[in-house]
Amino acid sequence: MKNFSWGHGVVIALFAFIVFILSMMFLFPNGQKNSEMVTDNYYEEELKYQDVIDAKKKADELQEKPVYSQDTKGIKITFPKDYNNSNTTVKFVLNRTDDQNLDIKKSVQLDAGQSFTIPAQVLKVGNYTLRLSWTKDKTDYRMDYDVIWK
């Protein structure tokens, strides 16, 4: 230990710091898989988010709201029976929380029972966020549901 000086300590500390930084680069990125943004054009959609807030508020004010149910055929979204679907466009986005390749986005028409079904064939086991939006007489509505497909 006679030849150990403060210069040797600085070199050892610098070497330990470099080893630490390299281990952070190679070990921790492996835990970041499947961390995707919800959408590719996030910032543009963020600017339009006030419209989404207004549509959710309008949907909350409804007396009867659309409901969803699950069975072996898929996910069924049912609007109230007295809902007149003339002048109505219905869109849904089914976002998969861990893989955007499994997302489903579609415009649909309501059937005679004021409902539509997302078929089970297009769904994979896991968590989804169902974003249901519709326009009735030039008024936008939106409701979000957390769905666990088993």
C-alpha positions in Angstrom: 0.0 0.0 0.0 3.0 2.2 0.1 2.7 3.2 -3.6 -1.1 4.0 -3.5 -1.7 7.7 -3.9 -4.8 9.9 -4.4 -4.2 9.7 -8.2 -4.7 5.9 -8.0 -8.0 6.5 -6.1 -9.2 8.9 -8.8 -8.4 6.3 -11.6 -10.2 3.5 -9.7 -13.3 5.7 -9.0 -13.4 6.8 -12.7 -13.1 3.1 -13.8 -15.9 2.1 -11.4 -18.1 4.9 -12.7 -17.6 3.8 -16.3 -18.4 0.2 -15.4 -21.6 1.4 -13.7 -22.7 3.5 -16.7 -22.0 0.6 -19.1 -24.0 -1.8 -16.9 -27.0 0.7 -16.9 -26.8 0.8 -20.7 -26.8 -3.0 -21.3 -28.9 -4.3 -18.4 -31.8 -1.9 -17.9 -33.0 -1.5 -21.5 -34.2 -5.1 -21.5 -36.9 -4.2 -19.0 -38.3 -1.5 -21.4 -39.9 -3.9 -23.9 -43.5 -3.3 -24.9 -43.4 0.3 -23.7 -45.2 2.0 -26.5 -47.0 5.3 -26.8 -50.7 5.0 -27.0 -50.6 6.8 -30.4 -48.0 7.9 -32.8 -49.2 11.5 -33.1 -49.5 12.1 -29.4 -48.9 15.8 -29.4 -51.5 16.6 -32.1 -54.1 14.6 -30.3 -53.2 16.3 -27.0 -54.1 19.7 -28.5 -57.6 18.4 -29.4 -58.2 16.8 -26.0 -60.6 19.6 -24.9 -63.1 18.2 -27.4 -62.7 14.8 -25.8 -63.4 16.3 -22.3 -66.5 18.0 -23.7 -67.7 14.8 -25.3 -67.2 12.8 -22.0 -69.1 15.5 -20.1 -72.0 15.3 -22.5 -72.1 11.5 -22.2 -72.1 11.7 -18.4 -75.2 13.9 -18.6 -77.2 11.3 -20.4 -80.0 9.6 -18.5 -79.3 6.2 -20.1 -75.8 5.3 -21.2 -74.6 2.6 -23.6 -73.4 -0.5 -21.8 -71.1 -3.3 -22.8 -71.3 -7.0 -22.0 -69.0 -10.0 -22.7 -69.9 -13.5 -23.8 -68.4 -16.2 -26.0 -69.4 -14.3 -29.2 -67.4 -11.2 -28.2 -68.0 -7.8 -26.7 -71.5 -6.4 -27.2 -72.2 -2.7 -26.9 -75.9 -1.9 -26.4 -77.5 1.6 -26.6 -80.7 2.3 -24.7 -83.8 0.8 -26.4 -85.5 4.2 -26.9 -82.4 5.6 -28.6 -83.1 6.8 -32.1 -80.1 5.9 -34.2 -81.0 8.2 -37.2 -78.4 10.9 -37.7 -75.9 8.9 -35.6 -72.4 7.7 -36.3 -70.8 5.3 -33.9 -67.0 4.7 -33.7 -65.0 2.6 -31.3 -61.3 2.1 -30.6 -60.3 -1.0 -28.7 -56.7 -0.2 -27.4 -54.6 -3.0 -26.2 -52.5 -1.8 -23.3 -49.4 -3.7 -24.0 -49.3 -4.2 -27.9 -50.6 -1.6 -30.3 -50.6 -4.3 -33.1 -53.8 -5.7 -31.4 -55.7 -2.4 -31.5 -59.0 -2.3 -33.3 -60.5 0.9 -34.7 -63.8 0.9 -36.6 -67.0 2.7 -37.5 -70.2 0.6 -37.1 -73.9 0.8 -37.6 -76.3 -0.2 -34.9 -78.5 -3.2 -35.6 -82.3 -3.4 -34.9 -81.6 -4.0 -31.2 -79.6 -0.8 -30.9 -76.4 -2.7 -30.4 -73.3 -4.0 -32.2 -70.8 -6.8 -31.4 -67.0 -6.9 -31.6 -66.4 -10.5 -32.6 -64.3 -12.8 -30.3 -62.1 -13.9 -33.3 -60.4 -10.5 -33.3 -59.8 -10.3 -29.6 -56.8 -11.8 -27.7 -56.7 -12.5 -24.0 -55.6 -9.4 -22.1 -56.5 -5.9 -21.0 -58.1 -3.4 -23.4 -59.5 0.2 -23.2 -62.7 0.6 -25.1 -63.2 4.1 -26.3 -66.8 4.5 -27.6 -67.6 7.7 -29.4 -70.7 8.7 -31.2 -72.2 11.8 -32.8 -75.9 12.4 -32.6 -77.4 15.5 -34.2 -74.0 17.2 -34.4 -73.3 16.6 -30.7 -70.3 14.4 -29.8 -70.3 11.9 -27.0 -67.6 9.6 -25.7 -67.3 6.9 -23.0 -64.3 4.9 -22.0 -64.5 1.4 -20.5 -61.7 -0.8 -19.1 -62.2 -4.3 -20.5 -60.5 -7.5 -19.5 -61.0 -10.2 -22.2 -60.5 -13.7 -21.0 
